[in-house]
Each structure stands twice: as structure tokens, then as C-alpha cells.
Amino acid sequence: MDREELQRLVEHISEESFGLPFKHEARFNNRLRTTGGRYLLRSHDIELNPKQLEVFGYDALIGIIKHELCHYHLHLQNKGYRHRDRDFKELLAAVDGSRYCEILPDMKRTVKVEHQYQCSDCETVYRRKRRMDTNRYVCGKCRGKLKKIK
């Protein structure tokens, strides 16, 4: 899908689902990583993640476009356009837009536990992502001395 096709698709969905015209620019942004799309408040443009279309297909893209159009139309009408606002939630449900987009397979984060500490008294094991200063911290259960085991 090229830029013109995307622009026509967004304009069509805006007219069809919202009954309002989309008068700004819609484009793909390859730099988007953790989001399906975004609505730009200053320029009123919509940017979409092309990887969502490639990986999850046309229906996922339609849901993301409806989500961003909810932000767009509510912002232009001076209504609550943020995710937490009632206006946004109601409009999103009315047009059957997606609340969240799927996480891309290459974006799934795995938490890697690198540091393990053990209390020398009660032998409780603590797993941490970051290194701890064992001279400064003690066991939370018995206040015993911690030692690094891994």
C-alpha cells in the first residue's frame, strides 16, 4: 500500500465511520516501533506503522486507523481526545476501533534476570535486573547480610 492509497483509505473510513471528512495527511512512518500509529496534535496528521499491516493484515490496520481518527475528530471538536477520557472511550466503542494494537514479534521483550542475591541467614533468594550494593542493602525479611550468588 502506498501513500496515496493510505490517504484515500483514511478519508474513506473517516466519512464512512465518523460522517466527517479527514482534511489532513495520513502517512506511514517506519520509525514507529512500539505503537500502531499516532495522531500529531500540532499538524493534525496521522502516522501509521507499516509493520502492523505487514504482520497482522488489513483488519488490524483498519482498527488502528479508527483509533487514530477518534483522537483526530475529538481533538478538532474540543472534546476529550485522550485515552482516559469518556468521550474517547465512547467514540472508539461506537466505531469499533481497536483499543490496543498487537505487539510485533520482534518487539516482544523478555526480562533477563542477570543478578541473584541470597540472604546468609534465612537463605531467601532475590532476583534483580540491576546490580545491588550488598554493603548498603540487607534482607527484607530478617535484615541479614546479602551475598551475590549469580
C-alpha positions as a printed Julia matrix, in Angstrom:
150×3 Matrix{Float64}:
   0.0     0.0    0.0
   1.47    3.34  -1.0
   0.9     6.79   0.46
  -1.99    7.77  -1.83
  -3.86    4.54  -1.15
  -3.4     5.05   2.59
  -4.68    8.64   2.31
  -7.77    7.5    0.39
  -8.39    4.68   2.88
  -8.22    7.04   5.88
 -10.52    9.55   4.15
 -12.99    6.77   3.3
 -13.01    5.37   6.87
 -13.47    8.87   8.25
 -16.5     9.51   6.04
 -17.94    6.01   6.49
 -17.5     5.53  10.25
 -17.49    9.08  11.59
 -19.52   11.01   8.99
 -16.81   13.67   9.0
 -14.08   14.48   6.47
 -10.38   13.88   7.11
  -8.67   17.01   5.76
  -5.08   16.38   6.79
  -2.29   13.98   5.87
  -2.02   10.27   6.6
   1.33    8.55   6.09
   3.38    5.53   7.06
   6.25    6.05   9.49
   8.85    3.28   9.52
  10.42    4.64  12.71
   7.38    3.71  14.84
   8.31    0.65  16.89
   6.06    0.1   19.89
   2.87    1.7   18.61
   0.49    1.05  15.74
   0.05    4.71  14.94
  -0.06    8.21  16.31
  -2.07   11.38  15.94
   0.04   14.53  15.83
  -1.66   17.32  17.8
   0.07   20.26  16.12
  -0.25   19.29  12.47
  -3.35   17.04  12.86
  -1.63   14.41  10.71
  -1.82   10.68  11.35
   1.22    8.4   11.17
   0.83    4.64  10.95
   3.24    1.78  11.48
   3.58   -0.14   8.18
   4.77   -3.26  10.03
   1.3    -3.65  11.57
  -0.12   -4.06   8.05
   2.62   -6.48   7.0
   2.41   -8.7   10.09
  -1.25   -8.54  11.18
  -3.03   -7.59   7.96
  -5.64   -5.2    6.67
  -8.17   -5.6    9.5
  -5.61   -4.64  12.14
  -4.72   -1.53  10.13
  -8.42   -0.55   9.92
  -8.72   -0.79  13.73
  -5.63    1.38  14.21
  -6.89    3.97  11.72
 -10.23    4.18  13.55
  -8.37    4.61  16.84
  -6.29    7.49  15.47
  -9.33    9.07  13.81
 -11.04    9.1   17.21
  -8.15   11.21  18.53
  -8.33   13.39  15.42
 -12.05   14.16  15.37
 -12.4    14.62  19.12
  -9.4    16.96  19.26
 -10.8    19.11  16.45
 -14.18   19.23  18.24
 -12.51   20.3   21.53
 -13.7    17.16  23.29
 -11.79   14.63  25.38
  -9.35   13.07  22.9
  -7.06   11.3   25.39
  -7.23    7.56  26.12
  -8.58    8.16  29.62
 -11.43   10.47  28.53
 -15.01    9.24  28.41
 -15.62   10.88  25.01
 -12.73    8.92  23.53
 -13.81    5.59  25.0
 -17.41    6.02  23.87
 -16.5     7.05  20.31
 -13.97    4.24  20.0
 -16.6     1.7   21.05
 -19.18    3.23  18.69
 -16.95    2.92  15.62
 -15.49   -0.44  16.71
 -11.89    0.77  16.72
  -9.09   -1.13  18.39
  -8.14   -0.08  21.9
  -4.67   -1.62  21.63
  -2.62   -2.89  18.73
  -0.88   -6.25  18.65
   2.75   -6.37  19.74
   5.08   -7.04  16.85
   7.01  -10.32  17.16
  10.43   -8.62  17.07
   9.32   -6.18  19.78
   8.47   -8.73  22.46
  10.65   -8.03  25.41
  11.99  -10.78  27.58
  13.12   -9.87  31.04
  16.53  -11.37  31.59
  17.46  -11.88  35.21
  21.15  -11.25  35.48
  21.76  -10.87  39.22
  20.78  -13.15  42.09
  21.38  -12.46  45.74
  20.85  -14.73  48.75
  20.45  -13.91  52.41
  23.15  -15.54  54.52
  20.7   -16.04  57.43
  17.28  -17.08  56.06
  18.56  -18.06  52.58
  15.87  -16.06  50.74
  16.84  -15.59  47.07
  16.37  -12.18  45.42
  16.43  -11.86  41.62
  17.26   -8.46  40.17
  17.68   -6.92  36.73
  20.15   -4.42  38.14
  23.15   -4.92  40.34
  22.78   -4.11  44.06
  25.31   -2.82  46.56
  25.41   -5.63  49.14
  27.11   -3.34  51.68
  24.17   -0.96  51.57
  21.16   -3.29  51.37
  20.07   -6.11  53.66
  17.45   -8.87  53.55
  13.88   -7.55  53.66
  12.68  -10.45  55.81
  15.3   -10.88  58.51
  17.74   -7.99  57.9
  20.53  -10.49  57.27
  23.55   -9.86  55.06
  23.13  -10.41  51.31
  25.66  -12.18  49.12
  25.73  -12.4   45.34
  25.24  -15.95  44.06
  24.94  -15.33  40.31
